[in-house]
Amino acid sequence: MKTKIVDALAKFAKSMVQPLMYVSVVGIVMLVGIVLTNQNLVAALPFLGWGPLPFIGQMIYTCLMFIINNLSILFCVGIAGALAKSSRQHACLIAIMVYFIFLNANNLTLSSTGRLAEMTALGLTGTGQATVFGIQVLDMGVFGGIILGCLTGWLFNKYSGKQFGGFLQMFSGTRFPFLLLTILAMVLGWGATYVWPYVQAVISALTGFIANSGNFGLFLYGVLNKLLLPFGLHHLVYTPFMFSEIGGTLQLGDQLLQGAYAVRTGELAAGLPLSDASYWMSFTFINLFGYIGVALAFYKTAFKENKAKVRATLIPLTFTVIVASITEPFDFLFCFAAPLLFVVFSVISGLSMVALKLLNLPVATSGGIISAILGNLVGSYAVPHWYLMFVVGAVVIVVTYFSFVFLIKKFNLKTPGREAVSDDGADTAAISAKAPAAETKKEAASGDVPVATIIEGLGGKDNILSVDNCFTRLRVSLKDVSLLKDDVINTTGCSGIVKKGNDIQIIYGMQVGAVKKAVEENLDL
């Protein structure tokens, strides 16, 4: 039982790698759009406002932000394709169709039962619903897409080879799992409207407890705002504090302001001392500093051969978080692959908010570091020692870094750059052999893939069950691992071989995509 659970979790983690490769690229490219559209940067560097640059920046930001706002379908399709053992293009097509069936079933159920939320000045924020591809549905974040992707991959593998005779023949092959998933998606879309609101109600009920629990409530507020982000439930935590009386009230003349956002804005406009309402707005403080510690920890613990690739990924993603407070591309690097770390990070988020309160630092933290600095300069009359937030931030970086490094090494967590380890947990022990010669590595890197040699080293075509890849490693499932020829594989330009049962991983570096393609074409997969 334990082995089955571990294998299932390993397959899930592996399937998450595929969409994450693209999410990280989105975050990197988006940084260009952020730089070209940030008004504070444009004011400081006027050349950024020249000619077509603002339009180019807006195009980059808008197009890629659309992907960030629709990560659910990316995970649904990516996971289904990664889990499928054959005919992956069919699995991906089925996943897309199943996703839209789920959305429409969800919307129709809400509409027919009169439970569609009304649009407010804030749109659907705080209502527990959202618009996805123009369809108003329950806001389940990426969770719904992950569930559908896993179900699609599982049922596709189980039933895509099913054959029928007679008039049922049209449902044979890949059409049969699509039929099953069509029915299942409708049921799930209907059922989610009755189950998920209870989850949302529990979160909403916590807001009253948080508001009346002093520093512990503030701590819980910080934890939940980060911890619930992957499930799309964090909106239900911060929205009441931002825009309703639960976050504070301020009587300004004949106007009653409600919510932390309105209260702080009113206090700044009137030159009043800042009240405790401002602390509810500091749940993004972790974004300014915490991800620096995470990035450093990931780089420190990455396998040596992966450090350059990890560095190239983490630096722009970290800048995206710090400058624009867009965390999703970074969060999904580890929130599912290493959930323990995400829980610890959420706890650090809550502790940092309490630290700000104890130090009497009602600082502005939203919108990225530039907006935070300007916002705190405006409020410096009330918080002259606002710069101490950088001291707290430095502590957050240090605590995050050392706690992550300890946990990653202690539990051998599969963070970026550590996507495969040996059974005994020793990183170096997983590598059975090194590449023998620099000229051999050059051959593979140049695109001249020695595919025949690779297949021979894997025991021949009939011994290969499936071929896949992550960032740097060719992942192969073999029928008989005893047929593997390490000495032959080591002549193909690899940096080492990782063995885990019948699953073999061969390290080729960034050219692994070309290697996988060549092997697949030779095997007709």
C-alpha positions in Angstrom: 0.0 0.0 0.0 2.8 2.4 0.9 4.6 1.7 -2.3 1.4 2.4 -4.3 0.8 5.7 -2.5 4.4 6.8 -3.0 4.3 5.8 -6.7 1.0 7.7 -7.2 2.5 10.8 -5.6 5.6 10.5 -7.7 3.5 10.3 -10.9 1.4 13.3 -9.8 4.6 15.3 -9.1 6.0 14.3 -12.4 2.8 15.4 -14.2 3.0 18.8 -12.6 6.4 19.5 -14.2 4.9 19.8 -17.7 2.7 22.8 -17.1 5.1 24.3 -14.7 7.8 24.6 -17.4 5.5 27.0 -19.3 4.3 28.9 -16.2 7.9 29.7 -15.3 8.5 31.0 -18.9 5.3 33.1 -18.6 6.6 34.7 -15.4 10.0 35.5 -17.0 8.6 37.1 -20.1 5.9 39.0 -18.1 8.7 40.9 -16.3 9.4 42.8 -19.6 5.8 43.9 -19.7 5.8 44.9 -16.0 8.9 47.1 -16.6 7.4 48.8 -19.6 4.0 49.4 -17.9 5.0 50.4 -14.4 4.1 54.1 -14.1 6.6 54.7 -11.4 9.4 53.2 -13.5 8.3 55.2 -16.5 8.3 58.4 -14.5 11.9 57.7 -13.3 13.1 56.5 -16.7 11.2 58.6 -19.3 12.7 56.7 -22.3 10.4 53.8 -21.3 7.5 55.9 -22.5 8.9 56.4 -26.0 7.0 55.5 -29.1 5.6 52.0 -29.2 7.2 50.8 -26.0 4.1 51.4 -23.8 1.9 49.5 -26.3 4.4 46.6 -26.5 4.6 46.5 -22.7 0.8 46.5 -22.4 0.5 43.7 -25.0 3.0 41.5 -23.2 1.5 42.1 -19.8 -2.2 41.7 -20.9 -1.6 38.6 -23.0 0.5 36.8 -20.4 -1.7 37.9 -17.5 -4.5 36.1 -19.3 -2.6 32.9 -18.9 -1.9 33.5 -15.2 -5.6 34.1 -14.7 -6.5 30.8 -16.4 -3.9 28.5 -15.0 -6.6 25.9 -14.2 -7.0 24.8 -17.8 -3.2 24.7 -18.2 -2.9 22.3 -15.3 -5.9 20.2 -16.5 -4.5 19.7 -20.0 -0.8 19.5 -18.9 -1.5 16.9 -16.2 -3.7 14.8 -18.5 -1.1 14.7 -21.2 1.7 13.9 -18.8 -0.2 11.0 -17.2 -1.2 9.5 -20.5 0.9 6.5 -21.4 0.1 6.7 -25.1 -1.8 8.9 -27.7 -1.1 12.0 -25.5 -2.6 14.3 -28.1 -6.0 12.6 -27.6 -5.7 12.8 -23.9 -5.0 16.6 -24.1 -8.0 17.1 -26.5 -10.3 15.2 -24.2 -9.0 17.2 -21.2 -9.9 20.5 -23.0 -13.4 19.3 -23.8 -13.9 17.9 -20.3 -12.8 21.2 -18.8 -15.4 23.2 -20.7 -18.1 20.6 -20.0 -17.4 21.0 -16.3 -17.6 24.8 -16.5 -20.9 24.8 -18.3 -22.4 22.2 -16.0 -21.3 24.3 -13.0 -22.8 27.5 -14.5 -26.1 25.9 -15.6 -26.6 24.4 -12.1 -25.9 27.8 -10.4 -28.2 29.6 -12.9 -31.1 27.1 -12.7 -31.0 27.2 -8.9 -30.8 31.0 -8.7 -27.4 31.0 -7.1 -25.4 33.0 -9.6 -23.8 35.9 -7.7 -24.6 39.5 -8.7 -21.8 41.7 -10.0 -20.7 44.5 -7.7 -18.4 47.4 -8.0 -15.6 44.9 -7.3 -16.9 42.5 -9.9 -17.3 39.0 -8.5 -14.4 39.4 -5.9 -15.5 38.1 -2.5 -18.6 36.3 -3.9 -16.9 32.9 -4.2 -17.5 32.9 -7.9 -15.5 33.9 -10.9 -15.7 34.3 -14.7 -13.6 31.7 -16.5 -13.6 32.0 -20.3 -16.7 34.1 -20.1 -18.6 31.5 -18.0 -19.5 32.4 -14.4 -18.7 29.5 -12.1 -17.6 28.7 -8.6 -14.1 30.0 -8.0 -12.0 26.8 -7.4 -8.7 28.3 -8.4 -6.4 25.7 -10.1 -7.9 22.9 -7.9 -10.7 22.1 -10.3 -8.3 21.8 -13.3 -5.9 19.6 -11.3 -8.8 17.2 -10.3 -10.0 17.0 -13.9 -6.5 16.5 -15.3 -5.8 13.6 -12.9 -9.1 12.0 -13.6 -8.7 12.4 -17.4 -5.2 10.8 -17.3 -6.3 7.9 -15.1 -9.4 7.0 -17.1 -7.7 7.5 -20.4 -5.0 5.0 -19.4 -7.5 2.6 -18.1 -10.0 2.6 -20.9 -8.5 4.0 -24.1 -7.8 0.5 -25.4 -11.4 -0.7 -24.9 -13.0 -2.1 -28.0 -16.7 -2.7 -28.7 -18.6 -4.5 -31.5 -21.7 -3.7 -33.4 -23.3 -0.3 -33.1 -21.2 0.4 -30.0 -18.1 0.4 -32.1 -18.1 4.2 -32.4 -17.3 4.3 -28.6 -14.2 2.1 -29.0 -10.6 3.3 -28.3 -10.0 6.9 -27.0 -13.7 7.7 -27.5 -14.8 5.5 -24.6 -12.8 7.4 -21.9 -14.2 10.6 -23.4 -17.7 9.3 -23.0 -17.1 8.4 -19.4 -15.4 11.7 -18.7 -18.3 13.7 -20.3 -20.7 12.1 -17.9 -18.3 12.5 -15.0 -17.6 16.2 -15.8 -21.3 17.0 -15.8 -21.7 15.2 -12.4 -18.7 17.0 -10.9 -19.8 20.4 -12.3 -23.2 19.9 -10.7 -21.9 18.4 -7.5 -19.3 21.1 -7.0 -22.0 23.7 -6.6 -23.3 21.9 -3.5 -20.0 20.8 -2.0 -17.5 23.7 -2.7 -19.7 26.4 -1.1 -19.3 24.6 2.3 -15.6 24.8 1.9 -16.0 28.5 1.1 -18.4 29.0 4.1 -15.8 27.6 6.5 -13.2 30.1 5.2 -15.7 33.0 5.4 -16.6 32.0 9.0 -13.0 32.2 10.0 -12.9 35.9 9.1 -15.0 36.8 12.1 -12.8 34.8 14.4 -9.7 36.3 12.9 -11.0 39.9 13.4 -11.5 39.3 17.1 -8.4 37.3 17.9 -5.7 40.0 18.2 -2.3 39.0 17.1 -3.2 35.4 16.7 -5.9 36.4 14.3 -3.4 38.5 12.4 -1.1 35.5 12.2 -3.9 33.3 11.0 -4.9 35.9 8.4 -1.3 35.9 7.0 -1.1 32.2 6.9 -4.4 31.6 5.1 -3.9 34.3 2.5 -0.8 32.5 1.3 -1.9 28.9 2.1 -5.2 29.1 0.3 -3.9 30.8 -2.9 -3.6 27.6 -5.0 -7.3 26.8 -4.3 -8.6 30.3 -5.1 -10.0 30.6 -1.6 -7.7 33.4 -0.4 -10.1 36.0 -1.9 -12.6 35.0 0.8 -10.1 35.8 3.5 -8.8 39.2 2.5 -11.8 40.7 0.7 -14.0 41.2 3.8 -11.1 42.9 5.6 -10.3 45.1 2.6 -13.7 46.3 1.6 -16.1 45.8 4.6 -16.5 47.0 8.1 -14.8 43.9 9.4 -11.5 45.5 8.3 -12.2 48.8 10.2 -14.3 51.9 9.9 -13.5 55.6 9.8 -15.9 58.5 10.1 -14.6 61.3 7.9 -16.9 64.3 8.1 -20.3 63.0 7.0 -18.8 60.1 5.2 -18.4 56.6 6.8 -15.5 54.7 5.3 -15.5 50.9 5.6 -12.7 48.4 5.0 -9.0 48.6 5.5 -8.3 49.9 2.0 -10.8 52.8 2.3 -9.8 53.6 5.9 -6.0 53.8 5.2 -6.7 55.9 2.1 -8.9 58.3 4.1 -6.4 58.5 6.9 -3.6 59.4 4.5 -5.7 62.0 2.7 -6.7 63.7 5.9 -3.2 63.5 7.5 -4.5 61.4 10.4 -2.5 58.8 12.3 -2.7 55.3 10.8 -5.0 52.9 12.6 -4.6 49.2 13.0 -6.7 48.7 9.9 -3.5 49.1 7.9 -2.2 45.8 9.2 -4.8 43.9 7.3 -3.3 45.3 4.1 0.2 43.9 4.9 -0.6 40.3 3.9 1.6 40.9 0.8 4.6 41.7 2.9 6.0 38.2 2.3 6.0 38.9 -1.4 8.6 41.7 -1.0 11.2 39.6 0.8 10.2 36.0 1.4 10.7 34.8 -2.2 14.3 35.9 -2.1 14.9 33.4 0.6 13.0 30.7 -1.3 15.0 31.3 -4.4 18.3 31.3 -2.6 17.3 28.0 -0.9 16.3 26.4 -4.2 19.5 27.4 -5.8 21.6 26.2 -2.8 20.0 22.8 -2.7 19.8 22.2 -6.5 21.9 19.4 -7.9 25.2 20.7 -9.3 24.4 19.9 -12.9 21.1 21.9 -12.6 22.2 25.1 -10.9 22.6 27.1 -14.1 19.2 26.2 -15.2 17.6 26.8 -11.8 19.3 30.2 -11.6 18.1 31.2 -15.0 14.5 30.4 -14.0 14.5 31.8 -10.4 16.0 35.2 -11.0 13.3 36.6 -13.3 10.5 34.9 -11.4 11.8 36.5 -8.2 12.0 39.9 -9.7 8.4 39.5 -11.0 7.2 38.9 -7.5 9.2 41.7 -5.9 8.4 44.3 -8.6 4.8 43.4 -9.4 3.7 41.1 -6.5 2.6 38.5 -9.0 3.4 35.2 -7.2 1.6 32.5 -9.1 4.4 31.4 -11.5 6.7 31.1 -8.5 4.2 29.5 -6.1 3.3 26.7 -8.5 7.0 25.7 -8.7 6.7 24.2 -5.2 3.2 24.4 -3.7 2.3 21.0 -5.0 5.7 19.4 -5.5 6.7 20.2 -1.9 3.6 21.2 0.0 5.5 21.1 3.4 7.5 24.0 2.2 4.4 25.9 1.2 2.9 25.4 4.6 6.1 26.6 6.3 6.2 29.6 4.0 2.6 30.4 4.9 3.5 30.3 8.6 6.4 32.7 8.0 4.0 35.0 6.2 1.7 35.0 9.3 4.7 35.6 11.6 6.0 38.5 9.6 2.6 40.3 9.9 2.7 39.9 13.7 6.2 41.2 13.7 5.1 44.4 11.9 2.3 44.8 14.4 4.6 44.4 17.4 7.1 46.9 15.9 4.3 49.4 15.3 4.9 49.3 11.5 1.6 49.8 9.7 3.4 49.9 6.3 2.1 49.7 2.7 3.2 46.5 1.0 0.9 45.9 -2.0 1.7 46.4 -5.6 5.4 45.5 -5.5 8.5 47.1 -3.9 8.4 50.4 -5.9 4.7 51.0 -5.0 5.5 50.0 -1.4 8.3 52.5 -1.1 6.3 55.4 -2.6 3.3 54.5 -0.5 5.3 54.5 2.7 7.0 57.8 1.8 3.5 59.3 1.6 2.6 57.9 5.0 6.0 58.7 6.6 4.4 61.5 8.6 2.6 58.8 10.6 5.2 56.1 10.4 8.6 57.9 10.3 10.4 54.6 11.1 8.8 52.8 8.1 12.3 51.9 6.8 12.5 49.3 9.6 10.4 47.1 7.3 13.6 46.3 5.5 15.1 44.9 8.7 12.0 42.7 9.2 12.3 41.7 5.5 16.0 40.7 6.0 15.0 38.5 8.9 12.3 36.9 6.8 14.8 36.2 4.0 17.2 34.5 6.5 14.5 32.5 8.3 13.0 31.3 5.0 16.4 30.4 3.5 17.6 28.3 6.4 14.3 26.6 7.2 13.9 25.7 3.5 17.4 24.4 3.1 17.0 22.3 6.3 13.7 20.8 5.2 14.7 20.2 1.6 17.8 18.2 2.7 16.1 16.5 5.6 13.2 15.2 3.6 14.8 15.1 0.2 12.1 17.3 -1.3 11.8 17.6 -5.0 12.2 21.3 -5.4 13.5 22.9 -8.7 16.8 21.4 -9.7 16.1 18.3 -7.5 13.4 16.6 -9.7 14.9 13.2 -9.3 16.7 11.5 -6.3 17.8 8.0 -5.4 15.8 5.7 -3.1 18.2 6.2 -0.3 18.0 9.9 -0.5 21.7 10.5 -1.4 21.8 12.9 -4.3 25.3 11.8 -5.6 24.4 8.1 -5.2 21.6 8.5 -7.7 24.1 9.2 -10.4 25.5 5.8 -11.5 28.0 7.1 -14.0 29.3 10.4 -15.5 29.7 11.4 -19.1 33.1 10.0 -20.2 34.2 12.6 -22.6 33.6 16.3 -23.5 33.4 15.6 -27.2 30.6 13.1 -26.7 28.6 15.7 -24.8 29.2 18.2 -27.6 27.8 15.7 -30.1 24.4 15.5 -28.2 24.4 19.2 -27.5 24.8 20.1 -31.2 21.5 18.3 -32.1 23.2 15.2 -33.5 21.3 12.8 -31.2 22.7 9.3 -31.2 19.2 7.8 -31.0 20.1 4.3 -32.1 22.8 4.1 -29.4 20.3 5.3 -26.8 17.7 2.8 -27.7 20.3 0.0 -27.7 21.5 1.1 -24.3 17.9 0.9 -23.0 17.6 -2.7 -24.1 16.0 -2.2 -27.5 12.7 -0.9 -28.7 10.6 -3.8 -27.2 12.0 -3.0 -23.7 10.8 0.6 -23.7 7.3 1.2 -22.3 7.3 5.0 -22.3 9.5 8.1 -22.8 9.1 11.5 -21.2 11.3 14.3 -20.0 11.5 17.1 -17.4 13.8 20.1 -17.6 17.1 18.2 -18.0 16.4 14.4 -17.8 15.1 11.9 -20.2 12.6 9.7 -18.2 12.1 6.2 -19.5 10.1 3.3 -18.2 11.5 -0.1 -19.0 10.0 -3.6 -19.1 13.2 -5.3 -17.8 15.7 -3.0 -16.2 18.4 -5.8 -16.3 18.7 -5.1 -20.0 19.9 -1.6 -19.4 23.5 -1.1 -20.6 25.1 1.7 -18.6 28.3 1.7 -20.6 26.4 2.2 -23.9 24.2 5.0 -22.5 27.4 6.7 -21.2 28.6 7.1 -24.8 25.6 9.3 -25.8 26.6 12.5 -24.1 24.7 12.2 -20.8 25.9 13.4 -17.4 24.7 10.4 -15.5 22.0 7.8 -15.0 19.4 7.7 -12.2 17.8 4.4 -11.5 14.6 3.9 -9.5 13.1 0.5 -10.1 12.0 0.2 -13.7 12.1 4.0 -14.1 15.3 5.3 -15.6 16.4 8.9 -15.9 19.3 10.0 -18.1 20.7 13.5 -17.6 21.2 15.3 -20.9 20.8 18.9 -19.8 18.8 21.5 -21.7 19.0 19.5 -25.0 16.9 16.8 -23.5 13.8 17.9 -25.5 15.6 17.1 -28.7 16.7 13.7 -27.4 13.2 12.8 -26.3 11.8 13.8 -29.7 14.4 11.7 -31.6 13.7 8.7 -29.4 9.9 9.0 -29.7 10.1 9.3 -33.5 12.3 6.2 -33.7 9.9 4.3 -31.5 6.8 5.6 -33.3 5.3 6.6 -29.9 
